Amino acid sequence: MQRWKLLWAAVLMVIAVGANSGCIMYREGDLPPITQWPPVVKQTKPTISLIVTGQAILNGSVKEGSGDYYLEEWRRDTVRAYQDSGLFSEVRQTAVESDLRAEIRILDKTESSPVMGFITGFTLFLVPSSVTETMTVTTALKDRKGTTLGSFEKSERLTTWVELFLAFAMPFRSMDHLSIYDLNRATIVDARASKGVL
C-alpha cells in the first residue's frame, strides 16, 4: 500500500513539473519601429487585390501538412494590415480586377536543435532549449496592367526559449503573432514613403 502511494506521488510530481514548464518569446529587433500608422490617406483611394503565398520550413525541410494552416493565418494578418492602413477603398483577397495588385510571398524559416529539444524534455525542462524563427515578407506591388511599381522585402526574427523556470515569465509575455501583420505594415509604410507607390 505504501509503495502505491509513493508511485502516485512520483507520477503527480512529474506531471506537476511538466505542467510548470514555460517558454518566452522575443523579437530580435530587425524591423525598425513603425512611427506613422495609419499613413496619411490620399483623396482618392484605389482598390487592391492581395495574392498571398507562403512556405514554412523547419531545419531546412518544408513543414508537411502545415501549409494550409499557416497560409490562412498569414492571409488574415495581411488583409488586416492593408485594411487598417486606410489607404484602399477595398481590399480583395483574390486576383480579381483592381487598381493595384500585391503579390505577397511569406517565408517562415524555423531553426531548432532536435537533440536539445529531446534533452529539454528528458530533463523535464531543467535544461533549456531555443527555437529561432525568421519571418520574411516579400511584396511586389503592380498596377492594373501588371507593371511592377515596386518590390519590398521585410524580415523579423523571433527567438523562443523553453525552460522550467520560465513558467513564471510566461503569464507576462504577450503572444507574438503580430509579426506578419507588422511586416506588412512596414511594407505599406515603406511603399508610401520611399517609392511613392501607394
C-alpha positions as CSV (number, residue, x, y, z in Angstrom):
1,M,0.0,0.0,0.0
2,Q,2.8,2.4,0.9
3,R,4.6,1.6,-2.4
4,W,1.5,2.6,-4.4
5,K,1.3,5.9,-2.6
6,L,4.9,6.7,-3.4
7,L,4.4,5.7,-7.0
8,W,1.3,8.0,-7.3
9,A,3.2,10.8,-5.6
10,A,6.1,10.4,-8.1
11,V,3.7,10.4,-11.1
12,L,1.9,13.5,-9.8
13,M,5.3,15.3,-9.2
14,V,6.4,14.5,-12.8
15,I,3.0,15.9,-14.1
16,A,3.3,19.0,-12.0
17,V,6.9,19.7,-13.1
18,G,5.9,19.1,-16.8
19,A,2.9,21.4,-16.4
20,N,5.0,24.2,-14.9
21,S,7.5,24.3,-17.8
22,G,7.4,27.7,-19.6
23,C,8.6,29.5,-22.6
24,I,9.3,33.1,-23.5
25,M,9.4,34.6,-27.0
26,Y,11.1,37.8,-28.0
27,R,11.8,39.7,-31.2
28,E,15.4,40.4,-32.3
29,G,14.5,43.9,-33.4
30,D,15.4,43.6,-37.1
31,L,12.3,45.6,-38.0
32,P,12.5,49.3,-37.2
33,P,9.5,50.7,-35.2
34,I,6.6,52.0,-37.3
35,T,6.0,55.6,-36.2
36,Q,3.3,56.8,-38.5
37,W,0.3,54.4,-38.5
38,P,-2.1,54.5,-40.3
39,P,-0.3,56.5,-43.0
40,V,-1.7,59.8,-44.3
41,V,-4.5,59.0,-46.7
42,K,-4.9,60.4,-50.3
43,Q,-8.2,61.9,-51.5
44,T,-8.9,59.0,-53.9
45,K,-8.4,55.5,-52.6
46,P,-7.6,52.7,-55.0
47,T,-8.8,49.2,-54.7
48,I,-6.2,46.4,-54.2
49,S,-6.2,42.7,-54.6
50,L,-3.8,40.5,-52.5
51,I,-2.3,37.3,-53.6
52,V,-0.7,35.7,-50.6
53,T,1.5,32.6,-51.0
54,G,3.9,31.1,-48.5
55,Q,6.1,28.3,-47.2
56,A,7.0,27.1,-43.8
57,I,10.5,25.5,-43.4
58,L,11.8,23.6,-40.4
59,N,15.5,22.9,-40.2
60,G,15.8,23.1,-44.0
61,S,12.8,20.9,-44.8
62,V,9.3,22.0,-45.8
63,K,6.8,21.5,-42.9
64,E,4.5,18.9,-44.4
65,G,0.8,19.3,-43.9
66,S,1.0,22.7,-42.1
67,G,1.0,24.9,-45.2
68,D,-2.8,25.5,-45.3
69,Y,-3.0,26.3,-41.6
70,Y,-0.1,28.8,-41.7
71,L,-1.3,30.3,-45.1
72,E,-4.8,31.0,-43.7
73,E,-3.4,32.8,-40.7
74,W,-0.9,34.8,-42.8
75,R,-3.7,35.8,-45.2
76,R,-5.8,37.0,-42.4
77,D,-3.0,39.1,-40.9
78,T,-2.0,40.5,-44.3
79,V,-5.6,41.5,-45.2
80,R,-6.0,43.2,-41.8
81,A,-2.8,45.2,-42.3
82,Y,-3.9,46.5,-45.7
83,Q,-7.4,47.3,-44.4
84,D,-6.1,49.0,-41.2
85,S,-3.9,51.3,-43.4
86,G,-7.0,53.1,-44.6
87,L,-5.3,53.7,-48.0
88,F,-7.6,51.5,-50.0
89,S,-11.3,51.7,-50.8
90,E,-11.5,47.9,-50.9
91,V,-9.0,45.1,-50.1
92,R,-9.8,42.0,-52.1
93,Q,-8.4,38.6,-51.2
94,T,-8.3,37.2,-54.8
95,A,-6.7,38.0,-58.1
96,V,-9.7,40.0,-59.4
97,E,-9.8,43.3,-61.3
98,S,-8.5,46.1,-59.1
99,D,-6.4,49.3,-59.3
100,L,-3.4,47.7,-57.6
101,R,-2.2,44.1,-57.0
102,A,0.1,43.0,-54.2
103,E,1.8,39.7,-54.8
104,I,3.0,38.7,-51.3
105,R,5.3,35.8,-50.6
106,I,5.8,34.7,-47.0
107,L,8.7,32.5,-45.8
108,D,8.7,31.1,-42.3
109,K,12.1,29.6,-41.6
110,T,12.4,27.8,-38.3
111,E,15.7,26.5,-36.9
112,S,16.0,24.3,-33.8
113,S,18.1,21.5,-32.4
114,P,16.1,18.2,-32.1
115,V,18.9,16.9,-29.8
116,M,18.5,19.9,-27.4
117,G,14.7,19.6,-27.7
118,F,15.0,15.9,-26.6
119,I,17.3,16.8,-23.7
120,T,15.0,19.6,-22.6
121,G,12.0,17.1,-22.5
122,F,14.1,14.3,-21.0
123,T,15.3,16.6,-18.1
124,L,11.7,17.8,-17.5
125,F,12.7,21.2,-18.8
126,L,15.6,21.8,-16.4
127,V,18.0,22.2,-19.4
128,P,16.7,25.0,-21.7
129,S,16.5,24.9,-25.5
130,S,15.6,27.5,-28.0
131,V,13.9,27.9,-31.4
132,T,14.7,30.7,-33.8
133,E,12.1,31.7,-36.4
134,T,12.8,34.1,-39.2
135,M,9.7,35.6,-40.9
136,T,10.3,37.2,-44.3
137,V,7.6,39.0,-46.4
138,T,8.4,39.8,-50.0
139,T,5.9,42.1,-51.8
140,A,5.7,43.1,-55.4
141,L,3.2,45.9,-56.0
142,K,1.8,46.0,-59.5
143,D,-0.7,48.3,-61.3
144,R,-3.8,47.3,-63.2
145,K,-1.7,46.3,-66.3
146,G,0.7,44.1,-64.3
147,T,3.6,46.5,-64.4
148,T,5.7,46.3,-61.3
149,L,5.6,49.5,-59.3
150,G,7.9,48.4,-56.5
151,S,9.3,45.4,-54.7
152,F,9.9,45.3,-50.9
153,E,11.3,42.7,-48.5
154,K,10.9,42.9,-44.7
155,S,12.2,40.4,-42.1
156,E,11.8,39.8,-38.4
157,R,13.5,37.2,-36.2
158,L,11.8,35.6,-33.2
159,T,13.5,33.5,-30.6
160,T,11.7,31.2,-28.2
161,W,13.3,29.8,-25.1
162,V,11.8,26.8,-23.3
163,E,12.8,26.0,-19.7
164,L,11.2,25.0,-16.4
165,F,11.8,28.3,-14.6
166,L,10.4,30.4,-17.4
167,A,6.9,29.3,-16.3
168,F,7.0,32.4,-14.0
169,A,7.6,34.7,-17.0
170,M,5.0,33.1,-19.3
171,P,1.9,34.9,-17.9
172,F,3.5,38.3,-18.5
173,R,4.6,37.9,-22.2
174,S,2.2,38.6,-25.0
175,M,1.5,36.1,-27.7
176,D,3.7,37.3,-30.5
177,H,1.5,36.5,-33.6
178,L,1.9,40.1,-34.9
179,S,5.0,39.5,-37.0
180,I,3.2,39.1,-40.3
181,Y,0.9,42.0,-39.6
182,D,3.8,44.2,-38.6
183,L,5.9,43.2,-41.6
184,N,3.0,44.1,-43.9
185,R,2.5,47.4,-42.1
186,A,6.3,48.2,-42.6
187,T,5.9,47.3,-46.3
188,I,3.0,49.6,-46.7
189,V,4.8,52.5,-44.9
190,D,7.9,51.9,-47.0
191,A,5.9,51.8,-50.2
192,R,4.2,55.0,-49.3
193,A,7.3,56.9,-48.1
194,S,10.3,55.9,-50.2
195,K,8.8,54.9,-53.5
196,G,5.6,56.9,-53.5
197,V,3.8,53.8,-54.9
198,L,0.8,54.0,-52.6
